[in-house]
């Protein structure tokens, strides 16, 4: 059994990976683009070569595009609609006691 990605119609055995870069430790990773590679290790090398040429990021992530699950435009309204009727999920729902010290 081979772990190689399936060939595309044009015979290409590479897989598409999304690239996320963290500029400084503790910051969020930001999506910076995509690379094609035969596997995760090569994708990481390609991502380094393409997206870290001018800087030295703290971290690079590569994620197979096929592994990402996302909403589609047609589902947005119904996907987020249930949250609107749950006021207890918003901080404005809760009362803060008057003797609570202010954060500075």
Protein Blocks (a to p, Z undefined) as FASTA:
>chain_A
ZZbdcddfkopabdcddddddfbghiacddfbdcddfbfklmmmmmmmmmmmmbccfbdc
dddfklpccddfklmmmmmmmmmmmmklpmklpccdfklccdZZ
